[in-house]
Amino acid sequence: MSEPSELVYMSAKQVAEYLDLNEKKVYAMANERMLPATKITGKWLFPKILIDRWVMDSCHSGMLSDRMLVTGSDDPLLSMLVGRLMAEVGSRELISYSATGSRLGLELLSKGYADICTLHWGSVDERNIRHTALLKGYPNHQQWIMVHGYNRQQGLIVRPELLHRCQEEDTVLQQSWRWVTRQGGAGSQQHLEHWLMKRGATVDSLNAVLMAFSERELAGSIARNEADIGFGCQAVAQESGLGFVPLLTESFDFVMPQGIYFRRQLQQLFKMLLNPGTRQMAAQLGGYDLTDCGQIIWSPQ
């Protein structure tokens, strides 16, 4: 049998030996979703990296509870709030936000490298279908919950002088404008591909000159006149002084293991989101609706 340090997935018997628990107790904890595990063809498998993280996160020393690592989709409001939270806690804790795109963020969450993943994979009307289907593609999604962050306006970000030529959506694709796209797995790229598909077009049909790895990078490319148009949220367009054509209202949500929901730093973040000052900030950025912020909108039960 492989040594525990060499294993990627462990059986219930191996977990019982590793944690010095009764094997029946391991099965019970898996069924109650207390241990990170996935069931494949009726057999429980336990990712060792998540078992180790679960042990560390259970320590009273606060080895991991004194930090919160957020990854996933890019958002100006969230970035600003995380900066303010870090200013409040100083060097006593770590609250970090890395914009990686929705899919990469979920992969990092699945492997235990992040505590929370943000995503915006569908419009408000399609959220319950698209977000849920996306999560179910990851083996340990049974331990996750999804919490609503806020709604955002998503659409075309363009150079200001081109805005008057974008009012008719179907004419946009007739232009020879330079497009800046996003990496595969980013929510904005998913929206762009869906918008193009409804018009019988694909990304390959665009005059794509650049790829950006965050919405702010995309807006910066357009502001520097390296590109003319891209897909992103209203707040990013406004903070860069660019034109914006709203195309859909999307749901920007937070995905996390169930125990993370009660972590102090996350509750501080949701409390801050409900603060009147934050709502004023969101109004100034533009395109946000913070109604129902912090509500659990999906769990595997």
Secondary structure, DSSP 8 states (H G I E B T S, - for coil): ---GGG-SEE-HHHHHHHHT--HHHHHHHHHTT-S--EEETTEEEEEHHHHHHHHHHT-TT-TTTTEEEEEES--HHHHHHHHHHHHHHGGG-EEEEEE--HHHHHHHHHTTS-SEEEE--SBTTTHHHHHHHHHTTSTTGGGEEEEEEEEEEEEEEE-GGGGGG-SSHHHHTTS---EEEE-TT-HHHHHHHHHHHTTT--GGGS-EEEEESSHHHHHHHHHTTS-SEEEEEHHHHHHTT-EEEEEEEEEEEEEEEGGGGG-HHHHHHHHHHTSHHHHHHHHHH-SEE-TTTT-EEE---
